Amino acid sequence: MKKRVLIIGACGQIGTELTTRLRSIYGSQKIIASDIVEDSTGLLSDGPFEVLDAMDYDAVQDIVIRYEITDVYLMAAMLSATAEKFPMKAWNLNMSSLFNVLNLARDKKIDTVFWPSSIAVFGPTTPKTGTPQRTIMEPSTVYGISKQTGERWCEYYHQKYGVDVRSVRYPGLISYKTLPGGGTTDYAIDIFHKACKHKKYVSFLGAKTTLPMMYIDDAINATTTIMEVDKEAIKIRSSYNLSALSFSPEEIAAQIRSHIPEFEISYEPDFRQAIADSWPQNIDDNNAREDWGWKHKFSLEQLTEIMLENLKGKY
């Protein structure tokens, strides 16, 4: 079957690297990148790019029809810290864009949907360690509420209309290719930039705040793997737990100091501390590993080496 892919939100942290990976797999002309703004980086210039408002159903449908799209990856979203500042904007973007894509799939205009969820679906009452696939979810952030709601709608559209929708709950993601994007876990990207530029960092999370994290290549591998397996392998249509690493600011700082001995870190927790405190410390992702063969590759030591090696030259 011919596969033609639309990535919505392709200029974001995940979207940029996902576009690059999918173009390497299927060919540049079969992967249509889109975002609400032009690609100012030039990273996506090797294939088709469309300016697209994910909340505009007619515009999304037009591109789907024009390019004969089979698969849609909906990566557009307003992340946790930014969403707390603009609650209704975040809700409208995160939900309207999802409904647009689910409805296109319901109406048989596309075959398969990838929609990312997040550890933000968990809340203060969720077990903090070994968080199971099915557990108490009472999210306390706008972002988490929208993601939990999205999970329920994904499962509903699969059960009611047979929509082939696939999802993973991303932990915090770390990449050197894109700047922090407004998420609570993005300190783990910013700390490397500040280490290379200033040799010091002021953390907006407390020293021992442990959160689930992942190097971006592992996240991209999970995303492409879940979309390539037969649909019979996908047993969970809300979203799969996904896990690789868990660490705190003081632990990542210690790793950085092994490469940059003069690096200093201080702590000034802000409103994002409460968000982080509501999330798990580590997650049980056995369902993903058993159902469709997920496994991570990168350790904290490897991640640190990769980030510093690639960022040192920028400063």
N, C-alpha and C positions, 0 to 999 in steps of 0.2 A: 504494500500500500504506500502510495506517495505521502510524504509527510511535509507539511508546510506550517511553520510555527510563527505565531505572533507573541512577542514579549511586550507586555504593557508595564511601563516603569523601568525601561531598559537602562536609563541613565543613573539609577540608584546603585547602592553598594553591591547588592546581589545581582541585580539586572545586568550590570556592565560585564561582570565575569561570566554570568550564565550565557549571555549572548555570544561572547567569545568562544566559550566551550561548545555550544550547540552549533555554531558555524563551523567549527573544526570537525564536528561529527557529521553534519548533514550537508555542508556546503553553504557558503555565505548567502547566496541568492534565495535559499529556502527559509532563512531565518529573518523575519521582519522585526526590527527593533522599533519601539515607539516610546514616546514620553511626552509630557505636557510642554516641555521646552526642547529647543534644539540641542543636539549633541555638541556641546562646546569643547569637549575634550579631544574629539577626533578618534576616540577609542572604537567607535562603532561605524567608522566611515568605510569599512570594507564590504558593506552590504546595504540592503534597503533600510531606510529610516523614515518614519512618519511622525509628525507632530500630532499627538492624540490626547484628548481629554478623556480619561478613563470613565468619567461620569456621564459622558455623552453617548447614549446607547446607539443613536443613528450613526455617529461617527465610527464607533467600534464595529458595528455591523457592516458599514461600508468597506472598511479595510478587510474584514473577514471575507466578504464576498469577492472583493477585487483581487485579493491575493489567493483565493481558494484555500483559506486557512483550515488546517485540521486540528491543531493543538494550540491552546492559549495558556501562557504562563502569566498569571496576574501578580506582578511584583509591586505594583503601585500601592502605597499606604503611607499614612502619617504615623510615625513611630512614637514610642511611649512618652518621652520627655516633652516633645513638641506637642503631642496630642493633649497633654495636661494643660497647656497654655491656650489651646484652641479646640475645646471639646466638640462643639457641633461641627466644625469644619472637618475634624478627624472622623467623627461618626459618619458624616455624609460621604466623604471620600471612601472610607474603608468599606462601607456597606453598599453604596450605590454601584461602585465598580464591580463588586462581587456579584450582585444581582444581574448586572448587564451581561456578564460572562456566563453565569449559570443559565440565564434565560436563552441565550444563544445556543447553549448545549441542549437544553430542554427541547428547543425547536429544531434540533438536528442540523444546525448550521455549522457546528464544530463537533469534533469527536471526543476530545479529551481536554480536561481542565486541570492545571496545577495551580493551587492556591496555598500560599504559605500561612501557617498559623505560627504560634510563638509560645514560649514559656510564660508569657504574660497572661495566658488563660488561667493560670493558677493564682491563688490568692493567699491571704494570711492564714486561712484555716486548712490549707493543703499541707500534707506531710512534707517536711522540708528535705528529708534525705530518702533516697531511693524512691522518689515520687513515681507511683505506678501509672500505667497507661490510663486506667479508669479510677478516678479518685474524686474527692471533693474539689470543685472549682467555683470559687467565689471571688473573681477578680475585682480589684479595687481601683483599677485605672481605666481610663477611657479606651486606651489601646487594647487592654486585656478584655474588656467587655465586648468590644467590637470583634475581637478574634474568637472569643467563646461563642458569640452569636453566629459568626460566620461558620464555625464548625457545625453548629446545629443545622444551619441551612444547607451546608454541603451534604450532610448525611440525609437530610430530608429530600433533597433533589435527587440523590441516588436512589433512595427507597421508593419515592413517588413517581419519578420520571425516568429512572434508569441512567441518570447522568454519570458518566465515567469521570468522577472528580477525585483527585489524589492530593494528599496534603501531608506535610510534616510540621512539627512544632520546633521551629528553629530556636536554639539557644543564642547567646551573644556570639556574633560573628566578627572575626578579625581578619583584616586585609590591609596590605600596603598600597593597593592600587587606587583606592577611593578614600576620601576624607570621612570623618565621623558624620553620621546622618541624623542625629537627634534622638538616639536611643540611649537608655540608661546604661547598657553594657558597653557603649562606645568609648568609655574611659579607657578600655583595654586596647583601643586603637590610638587614641590621643596620647597616651602615656609614651608610646614609642616615638611619636613625632616630637614631643617635648624633650624626651631623653636625647634624641639626636641633635635637636636645635639648641636647647638651653641647659641640658644635663640636670634638669630638675622638673618636678611635676607636682601640682597641687591637685589631689584627688577629691572629687565631689562625693566619693563613697568612703566609708570607714575602712580602716586597715584590714580588718578581718571579715569583710563582707564577701562571702564566697558565693559565686554564681556559676551556672553551667555556661561553658564557652566552647568555641569550635573555630579552627582555622578555616578560612573561606573555601579552600579546595575540597575539604571534607564535606562542606555544605553543598557545594556544586555537585560533587559525586553522588550524594544522597538524592539530590533533586533529579539528576538525569537517570539514576538507577530506578527510582520509583516510577518514573514515566516510561521506562523501557520494558519493564516486566509485563507479563500477561495480566490482564485485568482480574483473572481468577485468583492471582496471588495477593491481591489487595483485600484484606479482610476487614480493615477499619476505614470507614469513609468519612469520619469526622476529621481526625488528624493523628498521625503517629508521633509518639515521643521520639526524640532524637537526642543522642548524648555523645560526648567525646571527652571533654575535660571539665574540671571544676577547679577554680582558683580564686584567690582574693587579691586585692591591690598590693598587699605587702609581699605576697608570693611572687607575683609577676615582677615587682620591683627588685626582688632578690635575684631573679633570673637576669634582669637587665644589668644589675651591678656586676654579674659575673663577666660581662662584656665591657661595661662602662663603669669602672670602679668608683668614679667620682659622682655618679648619679645619686640625687637626693629626692626623696618623696616626703610630702607633708599632706595633712588631711584636713579638709574643711567641708564636711558633709552638708549638702543642701537638700532641696525638696526631692531629689532623685534617690536619696537614702531610703525614704519611706517606700518608694516603688520597689527598690531592690530587696528590702526587708520582707516584702510580700511574696517574693518568688522563691522557688526551691533552691537548694544548694547543689544537689545532684539528682539525676533522673534515671529511672529504669526504662531502657529502650529495647528490651528483649523482643517485643512484638515485631519491631522493624527488622531486627536482626534475623528473626526466625521466618517471618513472612516473605521478605523480599531481599534478604541477604545483605542488609546494611552492615558496614563496619568502618570505623574511622582509622586513619593512618597517622595523624600528626600529634606529637606530644608537645607539652609546654616548652621543653627545651628546643625542639625543632622549630616551633612557631617563633620563639624569641630570636633564634638565629636568622630565620628568613626575614622577619620584619626589620631587624637592625641592618642586615646586609643590604636590603633594598632601599631603606630610607636614609642611610648615612650619606649617600651621594646627593640627596636632595638639599642637604643643609651644609 
